[in-house]
Amino acid sequence: KAGEAAPDFELETDGGGSLRLSDLRGKRVILFFYPKDDTPGCTVEACGFRDSQARFEASDAVVLGISPDGVTSHDKFRDKFDLNFPLLADPGHAIAEAYGVWGKKKMYGREYEGVSRTTFLIGSDGSVERVYEKVKPKNHPEEILEYLAAAQ
């Protein structure tokens, strides 16, 4: 929730590195949880962040994508769409659970567990500044950029 400390984590990234959230203190972090690499909605959302990367950097914000997919899947997704920000692998969905975005979903009458498309804007102090739930992939990066512009 907004105002709470963002749960810290260290996860593997595409390309085989690792990233610790607390190492990014001093910058705003846009942490977007998405269900699956290379699916229609997730691709639209990720490409929107890719295309807006320079504007996020100008706002001193770092974009991070996170899903339950593994590093190999992330590498393919990154390369296929020329993504220019880290993709974090959460295959055991522990971080999704810590952020409260893992749970029951329903599609075509079938119930299953998965990630709810949610974005957390984490302030430079490491606390959650804003939560975007039930994100619509198409205009989501622009929505965050408008908030960042108004907040300055």
MDTraj code that builds the backbone (N, CA, C; nanometers):
import mdtraj as md
import numpy as np

residues = "LYS ALA GLY GLU ALA ALA PRO ASP PHE GLU LEU GLU THR ASP GLY GLY GLY SER LEU ARG LEU SER ASP LEU ARG GLY LYS ARG VAL ILE LEU PHE PHE TYR PRO LYS ASP ASP THR PRO GLY CYS THR VAL GLU ALA CYS GLY PHE ARG ASP SER GLN ALA ARG PHE GLU ALA SER ASP ALA VAL VAL LEU GLY ILE SER PRO ASP GLY VAL THR SER HIS ASP LYS PHE ARG ASP LYS PHE ASP LEU ASN PHE PRO LEU LEU ALA ASP PRO GLY HIS ALA ILE ALA GLU ALA TYR GLY VAL TRP GLY LYS LYS LYS MET TYR GLY ARG GLU TYR GLU GLY VAL SER ARG THR THR PHE LEU ILE GLY SER ASP GLY SER VAL GLU ARG VAL TYR GLU LYS VAL LYS PRO LYS ASN HIS PRO GLU GLU ILE LEU GLU TYR LEU ALA ALA ALA GLN".split()
xyz = np.array([
    [0.0847, -0.1189, 0.0000],
    [0.0000, 0.0000, 0.0000],
    [0.0881, 0.1236, 0.0000],
    [0.0335, 0.2303, -0.0540],
    [0.1063, 0.3566, -0.0567],
    [0.1449, 0.3969, 0.0854],
    [0.2678, 0.4432, 0.1001],
    [0.3192, 0.4862, 0.2284],
    [0.3976, 0.3784, 0.3026],
    [0.3797, 0.2526, 0.2640],
    [0.4519, 0.1441, 0.3284],
    [0.5882, 0.1244, 0.2624],
    [0.6810, 0.0657, 0.3365],
    [0.8120, 0.0322, 0.2801],
    [0.7926, -0.0762, 0.1744],
    [0.8546, -0.0580, 0.0604],
    [0.8473, -0.1598, -0.0450],
    [0.9290, -0.2805, -0.0009],
    [0.8737, -0.4011, -0.0111],
    [0.9520, -0.5198, 0.0252],
    [1.0800, -0.5279, -0.0587],
    [1.1927, -0.5419, 0.0087],
    [1.3206, -0.5521, -0.0622],
    [1.3354, -0.6925, -0.1179],
    [1.4161, -0.7064, -0.2204],
    [1.4406, -0.8368, -0.2807],
    [1.5696, -0.8309, -0.3606],
    [1.6201, -0.9491, -0.3924],
    [1.7285, -0.9633, -0.4888],
    [1.6874, -1.0763, -0.5820],
    [1.6841, -1.0476, -0.7118],
    [1.6409, -1.1459, -0.8103],
    [1.7368, -1.1498, -0.9282],
    [1.7356, -1.2640, -0.9978],
    [1.8110, -1.2760, -1.1220],
    [1.7431, -1.1924, -1.2297],
    [1.8245, -1.1395, -1.3198],
    [1.7722, -1.0588, -1.4295],
    [1.8032, -1.1266, -1.5626],
    [1.7372, -1.0756, -1.6660],
    [1.7729, -1.1191, -1.8000],
    [1.9227, -1.0932, -1.8170],
    [1.9881, -1.1733, -1.8959],
    [2.1316, -1.1571, -1.9159],
    [2.2162, -1.2230, -1.8087],
    [2.1523, -1.2802, -1.7055],
    [2.2261, -1.3556, -1.6059],
    [2.2768, -1.2784, -1.4861],
    [2.2458, -1.1504, -1.4746],
    [2.2884, -1.0733, -1.3580],
    [2.1889, -1.0866, -1.2445],
    [2.2063, -1.0016, -1.1446],
    [2.1085, -0.9957, -1.0364],
    [2.0893, -0.8493, -0.9980],
    [1.9781, -0.8225, -0.9339],
    [1.9454, -0.6861, -0.8953],
    [1.8812, -0.6880, -0.7581],
    [1.9252, -0.5961, -0.6725],
    [1.8667, -0.5783, -0.5388],
    [1.7938, -0.4440, -0.5395],
    [1.6676, -0.4466, -0.5008],
    [1.5870, -0.3252, -0.5015],
    [1.6507, -0.2147, -0.4177],
    [1.7006, -0.2468, -0.3005],
    [1.7565, -0.1444, -0.2114],
    [1.8794, -0.0751, -0.2713],
    [1.9441, -0.1371, -0.3703],
    [2.0577, -0.0724, -0.4369],
    [2.0145, 0.0461, -0.5228],
    [1.8849, 0.0605, -0.5453],
    [1.8337, 0.1686, -0.6292],
    [1.7820, 0.2868, -0.5478],
    [1.8048, 0.2848, -0.4159],
    [1.7610, 0.3982, -0.3326],
    [1.8186, 0.5272, -0.3889],
    [1.7409, 0.6335, -0.3806],
    [1.7825, 0.7613, -0.4368],
    [1.7179, 0.7861, -0.5717],
    [1.6593, 0.6824, -0.6307],
    [1.5864, 0.6951, -0.7562],
    [1.4446, 0.6421, -0.7351],
    [1.3530, 0.6912, -0.8155],
    [1.2208, 0.6292, -0.8176],
    [1.2303, 0.5019, -0.8989],
    [1.1534, 0.4013, -0.8593],
    [1.1517, 0.2730, -0.9294],
    [1.0091, 0.2433, -0.9725],
    [0.9936, 0.2124, -1.0995],
    [0.8657, 0.1675, -1.1530],
    [0.8770, 0.0164, -1.1649],
    [0.8120, -0.0550, -1.0735],
    [0.8178, -0.2004, -1.0676],
    [0.6858, -0.2529, -1.1218],
    [0.6899, -0.3022, -1.2468],
    [0.5648, -0.3509, -1.3038],
    [0.5644, -0.5034, -1.3108],
    [0.4610, -0.5593, -1.2466],
    [0.4391, -0.7033, -1.2460],
    [0.3513, -0.7368, -1.3656],
    [0.3940, -0.8361, -1.4419],
    [0.3158, -0.8789, -1.5578],
    [0.3094, -1.0316, -1.5582],
    [0.2030, -1.0876, -1.6172],
    [0.1820, -1.2326, -1.6077],
    [0.2804, -1.3208, -1.6841],
    [0.3131, -1.2873, -1.8112],
    [0.3907, -1.3831, -1.8903],
    [0.4609, -1.3141, -2.0070],
    [0.5861, -1.3535, -2.0282],
    [0.6637, -1.3028, -2.1412],
    [0.5957, -1.3354, -2.2745],
    [0.6083, -1.2418, -2.3683],
    [0.5695, -1.2633, -2.5086],
    [0.4233, -1.3038, -2.5261],
    [0.3367, -1.2468, -2.4441],
    [0.1924, -1.2611, -2.4640],
    [0.1406, -1.1231, -2.5052],
    [0.0245, -1.1164, -2.5691],
    [-0.0181, -0.9890, -2.6283],
    [-0.0176, -0.8683, -2.5331],
    [-0.0878, -0.8780, -2.4210],
    [-0.0955, -0.7636, -2.3298],
    [0.0390, -0.7286, -2.2683],
    [0.1144, -0.8300, -2.2313],
    [0.2444, -0.8073, -2.1690],
    [0.3422, -0.7455, -2.2678],
    [0.3332, -0.7845, -2.3932],
    [0.4197, -0.7277, -2.4963],
    [0.3859, -0.5810, -2.5198],
    [0.2572, -0.5482, -2.5281],
    [0.2161, -0.4087, -2.5450],
    [0.2680, -0.3239, -2.4297],
    [0.2524, -0.3727, -2.3080],
    [0.2957, -0.2981, -2.1896],
    [0.4474, -0.2800, -2.1899],
    [0.5212, -0.3891, -2.2120],
    [0.6678, -0.3828, -2.2096],
    [0.7200, -0.2906, -2.3202],
    [0.6623, -0.2983, -2.4386],
    [0.7075, -0.2120, -2.5485],
    [0.6739, -0.0655, -2.5208],
    [0.5659, -0.0394, -2.4509],
    [0.5342, 0.0974, -2.4103],
    [0.6397, 0.1527, -2.3155],
    [0.6830, 0.0705, -2.2205],
    [0.7906, 0.1131, -2.1309],
    [0.9204, 0.1323, -2.2088],
    [0.9476, 0.0421, -2.3022],
    [1.0680, 0.0544, -2.3868],
    [1.0672, 0.1875, -2.4625],
    [0.9552, 0.2183, -2.5249],
    [0.9459, 0.3383, -2.6078],
    [0.9505, 0.4672, -2.5259],
    [0.9203, 0.4584, -2.3977],
    [0.9195, 0.5762, -2.3096],
    [1.0424, 0.5830, -2.2201],
    [1.1384, 0.4946, -2.2424],
    [1.2538, 0.4819, -2.1523],
    [1.3269, 0.6144, -2.1311],
    [1.3517, 0.6902, -2.2357],
    [1.4251, 0.8172, -2.2217],
    [1.3488, 0.9147, -2.1317],
    [1.2179, 0.9140, -2.1415],
    [1.1366, 1.0040, -2.0580],
    [1.1396, 0.9604, -1.9117],
    [1.1418, 0.8298, -1.8872],
    [1.1534, 0.7829, -1.7484],
    [1.2898, 0.8197, -1.6915],
    [1.3949, 0.8017, -1.7702],
    [1.5291, 0.8385, -1.7243],
    [1.5372, 0.9878, -1.6944],
    [1.4720, 1.0705, -1.7755],
    [1.4709, 1.2157, -1.7525],
    [1.3996, 1.2505, -1.6221],
    [1.3098, 1.1637, -1.5777],
    [1.2397, 1.1828, -1.4499],
    [1.3134, 1.1151, -1.3350],
    [1.4366, 1.0677, -1.3619],
    [1.5185, 0.9984, -1.2628],
    [1.4476, 0.8748, -1.2078],
    [1.3817, 0.8016, -1.2998],
    [1.3094, 0.6812, -1.2617],
    [1.3666, 0.5607, -1.3363],
    [1.3703, 0.4478, -1.2668],
    [1.4207, 0.3226, -1.3214],
    [1.3009, 0.2300, -1.3435],
    [1.2929, 0.1697, -1.4605],
    [1.1852, 0.0755, -1.4928],
    [1.2360, -0.0675, -1.4735],
    [1.1563, -0.1477, -1.4040],
    [1.1865, -0.2899, -1.3841],
    [1.0607, -0.3703, -1.4130],
    [1.0723, -0.4721, -1.4985],
    [0.9619, -0.5642, -1.5220],
    [0.9867, -0.6916, -1.4441],
    [0.8798, -0.7506, -1.3903],
    [0.8950, -0.8725, -1.3107],
    [0.7793, -0.9674, -1.3402],
    [0.8142, -1.0940, -1.3642],
    [0.7129, -1.1966, -1.3875],
    [0.7656, -1.3302, -1.3351],
    [0.6779, -1.4313, -1.3307],
    [0.7217, -1.5627, -1.2849],
    [0.8085, -1.6381, -1.3854],
    [0.8258, -1.5836, -1.5054],
    [0.9089, -1.6496, -1.6060],
    [1.0547, -1.6511, -1.5625],
    [1.1295, -1.7483, -1.6148],
    [1.2710, -1.7607, -1.5824],
    [1.3585, -1.6732, -1.6703],
    [1.4867, -1.6744, -1.6407],
    [1.5845, -1.5909, -1.7112],
    [1.5894, -1.6218, -1.8610],
    [1.5848, -1.7491, -1.8978],
    [1.5906, -1.7857, -2.0399],
    [1.4733, -1.7254, -2.1163],
    [1.3548, -1.7329, -2.0593],
    [1.2367, -1.6738, -2.1219],
    [1.2523, -1.5224, -2.1315],
    [1.3008, -1.4611, -2.0234],
    [1.3231, -1.3156, -2.0240],
    [1.4232, -1.2755, -2.1315],
    [1.5302, -1.3531, -2.1480],
    [1.6302, -1.3216, -2.2508],
    [1.5663, -1.3213, -2.3899],
    [1.4838, -1.4212, -2.4179],
    [1.4170, -1.4292, -2.5484],
    [1.3212, -1.3118, -2.5678],
    [1.2457, -1.2791, -2.4648],
    [1.1495, -1.1680, -2.4699],
    [1.2231, -1.0362, -2.4939],
    [1.3290, -1.0133, -2.4178],
    [1.4100, -0.8915, -2.4322],
    [1.4647, -0.8802, -2.5739],
    [1.5239, -0.9873, -2.6230],
    [1.5854, -0.9833, -2.7558],
    [1.4827, -0.9662, -2.8674],
    [1.3705, -1.0338, -2.8556],
    [1.2675, -1.0274, -2.9604],
    [1.2108, -0.8868, -2.9761],
    [1.1957, -0.8144, -2.8639],
    [1.1323, -0.6827, -2.8671],
    [1.2284, -0.5694, -2.8325],
    [1.3575, -0.5985, -2.8268],
    [1.4597, -0.4975, -2.8007],
    [1.4284, -0.4162, -2.6744],
    [1.3944, -0.4872, -2.5672],
    [1.3601, -0.4200, -2.4412],
    [1.4862, -0.3625, -2.3778],
    [1.4741, -0.2433, -2.3219],
    [1.5896, -0.1679, -2.2731],
    [1.5855, -0.1405, -2.1231],
    [1.5281, -0.2327, -2.0484],
    [1.5234, -0.2238, -1.9021],
    [1.5296, -0.3664, -1.8480],
    [1.5692, -0.3839, -1.7222],
    [1.5827, -0.5193, -1.6671],
    [1.4492, -0.5918, -1.6511],
    [1.4522, -0.7204, -1.6810],
    [1.3408, -0.8107, -1.6540],
    [1.3851, -0.9026, -1.5411],
    [1.3065, -0.9078, -1.4356],
    [1.3417, -0.9844, -1.3161],
    [1.2647, -1.1155, -1.3128],
    [1.3348, -1.2231, -1.2811],
    [1.2754, -1.3569, -1.2769],
    [1.2294, -1.3901, -1.1351],
    [1.1004, -1.4188, -1.1215],
    [1.0401, -1.4554, -0.9931],
    [0.9668, -1.5892, -1.0086],
    [1.0406, -1.6974, -1.0477],
    [0.9744, -1.8235, -1.0799],
    [0.8990, -1.8876, -0.9640],
    [0.9403, -1.8639, -0.8435],
    [0.8678, -1.9179, -0.7281],
    [0.7576, -1.8250, -0.6800],
    [0.7405, -1.7141, -0.7472],
    [0.6446, -1.6056, -0.7202],
    [0.6465, -1.5533, -0.5769],
    [0.7602, -1.5665, -0.5074],
    [0.7718, -1.5166, -0.3700],
    [0.7600, -1.3644, -0.3649],
    [0.8185, -1.2959, -0.4623],
    [0.8126, -1.1490, -0.4612],
    [0.6723, -1.1032, -0.4989],
    [0.6103, -1.1693, -0.5961],
    [0.4713, -1.1375, -0.6314],
    [0.3819, -1.1532, -0.5085],
    [0.4060, -1.2566, -0.4302],
    [0.3277, -1.2769, -0.3077],
    [0.3566, -1.1667, -0.2060],
    [0.4842, -1.1295, -0.1915],
    [0.5204, -1.0244, -0.0953],
    [0.4530, -0.8913, -0.1297],
    [0.4328, -0.8672, -0.2580],
    [0.3683, -0.7439, -0.3032],
    [0.2164, -0.7594, -0.3155],
    [0.1644, -0.8791, -0.2880],
    [0.0200, -0.9010, -0.2892],
    [-0.0426, -0.9092, -0.4275],
    [0.0363, -0.9482, -0.5286],
    [-0.0168, -0.9525, -0.6649],
    [-0.0294, -1.0952, -0.7188],
    [-0.0077, -1.1946, -0.6340],
    [-0.0236, -1.3340, -0.6749],
    [-0.1531, -1.3860, -0.6159],
    [-0.2357, -1.4489, -0.6977],
    [-0.3596, -1.5037, -0.6447],
    [-0.4453, -1.5668, -0.7519],
    [-0.5677, -1.5957, -0.7136],
    [-0.6621, -1.6600, -0.8051],
    [-0.7029, -1.5635, -0.9163],
    [-0.7077, -1.6193, -1.0369],
    [-0.7519, -1.5449, -1.1541],
    [-0.8523, -1.6327, -1.2268],
    [-0.9294, -1.5700, -1.3129],
    [-1.0291, -1.6445, -1.3888],
    [-1.0244, -1.5979, -1.5336],
    [-1.0162, -1.6950, -1.6252],
    [-1.0201, -1.6617, -1.7668],
    [-1.0972, -1.7716, -1.8389],
    [-1.1933, -1.7296, -1.9169],
    [-1.2763, -1.8241, -1.9935],
    [-1.3359, -1.9309, -1.9032],
    [-1.3765, -1.8896, -1.7834],
    [-1.4398, -1.9806, -1.6897],
    [-1.3462, -2.0729, -1.6148],
    [-1.2170, -2.0610, -1.6407],
    [-1.1185, -2.1470, -1.5755],
    [-1.0489, -2.0673, -1.4654],
    [-1.0352, -2.1275, -1.3479],
    [-0.9640, -2.0617, -1.2379],
    [-0.8215, -2.1142, -1.2313],
    [-0.7295, -2.0240, -1.2033],
    [-0.5891, -2.0613, -1.1891],
    [-0.5211, -1.9537, -1.1055],
    [-0.3975, -1.9803, -1.0633],
    [-0.3230, -1.8812, -0.9875],
    [-0.2229, -1.8127, -1.0787],
    [-0.2052, -1.6835, -1.0576],
    [-0.1116, -1.6092, -1.1397],
    [-0.0936, -1.4677, -1.0889],
    [-0.0231, -1.3891, -1.1686],
    [0.0087, -1.2509, -1.1348],
    [-0.1025, -1.1584, -1.1843],
    [-0.1459, -1.0684, -1.0980],
    [-0.2367, -0.9613, -1.1394],
    [-0.1508, -0.8467, -1.1904],
    [-0.1811, -0.7982, -1.3084],
    [-0.1033, -0.6906, -1.3700],
    [-0.1134, -0.5655, -1.2809],
    [-0.0051, -0.5356, -1.2127],
    [-0.0004, -0.4275, -1.1138],
    [0.1352, -0.3587, -1.1215],
    [0.1367, -0.2272, -1.1025],
    [0.2614, -0.1518, -1.1014],
    [0.2740, -0.0764, -0.9701],
    [0.3952, -0.0792, -0.9158],
    [0.4264, -0.0048, -0.7940],
    [0.5261, 0.1040, -0.8297],
    [0.4933, 0.2270, -0.7965],
    [0.5883, 0.3372, -0.8078],
    [0.6505, 0.3503, -0.6696],
    [0.7795, 0.3210, -0.6632],
    [0.8514, 0.3231, -0.5361],
    [0.9333, 0.4517, -0.5313],
    [0.9155, 0.5273, -0.4257],
    [0.9847, 0.6541, -0.4107],
    [1.1332, 0.6363, -0.3850],
    [1.2063, 0.7445, -0.3956],
    [1.3520, 0.7406, -0.3788],
    [1.3933, 0.6965, -0.2378],
    [1.3003, 0.7049, -0.1420],
    [1.3286, 0.6628, -0.0045],
    [1.2985, 0.5148, 0.0194],
    [1.2495, 0.4442, -0.0840],
    [1.2204, 0.3019, -0.0707],
    [1.0788, 0.2700, -0.0265],
    [0.9940, 0.3724, -0.0145],
    [0.8549, 0.3456, 0.0222],
    [0.7662, 0.3495, -0.1022],
    [0.6539, 0.2807, -0.0940],
    [0.5595, 0.2775, -0.2049],
    [0.4918, 0.4145, -0.2146],
    [0.5077, 0.4769, -0.3286],
    [0.4482, 0.6089, -0.3517],
    [0.3080, 0.5962, -0.4101],
    [0.2931, 0.5006, -0.5013],
    [0.1642, 0.4846, -0.5683],
    [0.1514, 0.3408, -0.6190],
    [0.0271, 0.2888, -0.6194],
    [-0.0009, 0.1550, -0.6697],
    [-0.1027, 0.1674, -0.7828],
    [-0.0715, 0.1038, -0.8943],
    [-0.1619, 0.0990, -1.0094],
    [-0.2114, -0.0446, -1.0212],
    [-0.3398, -0.0656, -0.9961],
    [-0.3968, -0.2001, -1.0014],
    [-0.4806, -0.2167, -1.1281],
    [-0.4998, -0.3420, -1.1686],
    [-0.5800, -0.3741, -1.2876],
    [-0.5390, -0.2860, -1.4056],
    [-0.4109, -0.2851, -1.4309],
    [-0.3498, -0.2002, -1.5327],
    [-0.3991, -0.2381, -1.6722],
    [-0.4274, -0.1362, -1.7511],
    [-0.4551, -0.1537, -1.8939],
    [-0.3218, -0.1332, -1.9653],
    [-0.2705, -0.2345, -2.0343],
    [-0.1348, -0.2285, -2.0905],
    [-0.1089, -0.1143, -2.1882],
    [-0.2082, -0.0774, -2.2687],
    [-0.1823, 0.0132, -2.3809],
    [-0.1278, 0.1502, -2.3399],
    [-0.1904, 0.2177, -2.2473],
    [-0.1506, 0.3544, -2.2133],
    [-0.0866, 0.3665, -2.0761],
    [-0.0515, 0.2543, -2.0175],
    [-0.0016, 0.2562, -1.8799],
    [0.1278, 0.3367, -1.8609],
    [0.2297, 0.3205, -1.9449],
    [0.3502, 0.4019, -1.9247],
    [0.3207, 0.5527, -1.9289],
    [0.2340, 0.5926, -2.0182],
    [0.1976, 0.7345, -2.0288],
    [0.1282, 0.7832, -1.9006],
    [0.0444, 0.6984, -1.8432],
    [-0.0246, 0.7305, -1.7182],
    [0.0775, 0.7601, -1.6070],
    [0.1815, 0.6790, -1.5990],
    [0.2849, 0.7001, -1.4968],
    [0.3648, 0.8260, -1.5266],
    [0.3977, 0.8487, -1.6529],
    [0.4728, 0.9694, -1.6905],
    [0.3938, 1.0950, -1.6562],
    [0.2639, 1.0933, -1.6784],
    [0.1809, 1.2094, -1.6420],
    [0.1842, 1.2339, -1.4907],
    [0.1778, 1.1265, -1.4126],
    [0.1864, 1.1412, -1.2674],
    [0.3222, 1.1985, -1.2270],
    [0.4292, 1.1464, -1.2846],
    [0.5642, 1.1943, -1.2504],
    [0.5800, 1.3421, -1.2850],
    [0.5263, 1.3843, -1.3996],
    [0.5344, 1.5252, -1.4406],
    [0.4579, 1.6137, -1.3435],
    [0.3408, 1.5701, -1.3007],
    [0.2581, 1.6491, -1.2079],
    [0.3206, 1.6534, -1.0690],
    [0.3925, 1.5485, -1.0303],
    [0.4511, 1.5404, -0.8962],
    [0.5787, 1.6224, -0.8816],
    [0.6346, 1.6717, -0.9923],
    [0.7607, 1.7471, -0.9826],
    [0.7395, 1.8927, -0.9529],
])
top = md.Topology()
chain = top.add_chain()
for i, resn in enumerate(residues, 1):
    res = top.add_residue(resn, chain, resSeq=i)
    for name in ("N", "CA", "C"):
        top.add_atom(name, md.element.get_by_symbol(name[0]), res)
traj = md.Trajectory(xyz[None], top)
